């Protein structure tokens, strides 16, 4: 991943975000929360540096992240949490697929559902 020649830097810790599977920005793109045009201007974060989002990824290959405070999924509606876990887990799994298929056009990154983008 590269933002021009400088690459993406985590807006929280300042270290490079080196792969799709650690990118909160690309996860948001894949699940349909941001448009493609925003990828080159939006800030990125490592998923562990964004616990409010990372806490919803439930996959044995992903090191779980907990979020404290009012955005902790333990304090939210269980149905909302279930839907968010399904979406963000699917999104992260899609990033894993894309990491191994670098020839995939960026327009094909987002998840597809019956009736359009997620």
N, C-alpha and C positions, 0 to 999 in steps of 0.2 A: 504494500500500500504506500502510496506516496502522494503528498499534497504538493504538487509541482516538484521541485527538486529538494525541498526541505523536509518532506515527510510530515506526518501528523505527530503532534506532541500532546500528551495528556494534559488537559487543562487543570487537573488536580495535582498530579505529582511531577509533571514536567518531563517525564521520560518518554521516549518514542513509543507509539502504539504500532507495533511491528506486524501484526497479523490480523486477518479478518476476525478470527475467533476471539480476539481480545478487545475488539472495537465496539464501543457502545454506539458510536455514530452509525456504523454499518448495520448494527442490529436494528436500530431505529429505522433505517432505510428499508431493510428487508421486510420488516413487519408493516411498513406503510405509514410510519409516523412522520417522516420527512420526505420531501421531494428530491429527486436526483439533482436538481439545480442547486440545492443547498449543501451538497457534499463538499464542494470546494471552499465554502465560506463558513460552515458550521464548525464548532470546536468538537474535538473528540476526547474521549476518556477511556481508560482501561475499564473493563467491566467491574473488577473489584473496587475501582475508585468511584463507582456509581452504584452503591448498594441498593438504592431505591429501585433500580431496574434489575440488577443482577440477582437479587433475592428470588426472583420469579423463574430463574432457569433451573429446571429440575431434570438433571441428566447425570448419570454416574460418571461421565467423562468431564464434567464441569465441577470444579471445587466450589462448594456452596458458599454463599455470601449471606451474612445476616445484616439486617438493617434495624437500627434502634430508633426509638422515638415514634412520632405520629404516623410515619410512612411505613412502619414495620407491617409486613403482611399479617402478622398475628393480631393486629388491631383493626384489620379491615374486614369487610363483608366476605364471608367464605366463598360465595358464588363469584364475586369480583376476582378474588384471589385465584380461584380455579381457572377462570377464563384467561386471566393475565398469565398464569403459569403455562397454560396450553400454547398461547400465542408466542410468548418470549422463548419458550423451550423450542418450539418449532422454528422460530427465527434463528436461534443459535445453532440448531442442527443444520439449517440451510447454510449458514456461514461455514460450517465444517465441510459441507459438500462443495461449496464454491472454492474453498481454499485448495482443494485437490483438482479443480477444473478452472485454471486461470484464463482459459480461452473464452469463458462465458461472458457474453456482452453484459454490461452493467444494467441495461434495461431488463434483463432476465433475472436479476438478483432477487427481486421481491417475491414473497410467497404468493401463490395463486390459490384462490378458492373459487368454488362455483359462484358465479356472479361477479368476479373481479378480484382486485387486490384485497389482501387482508387489512 
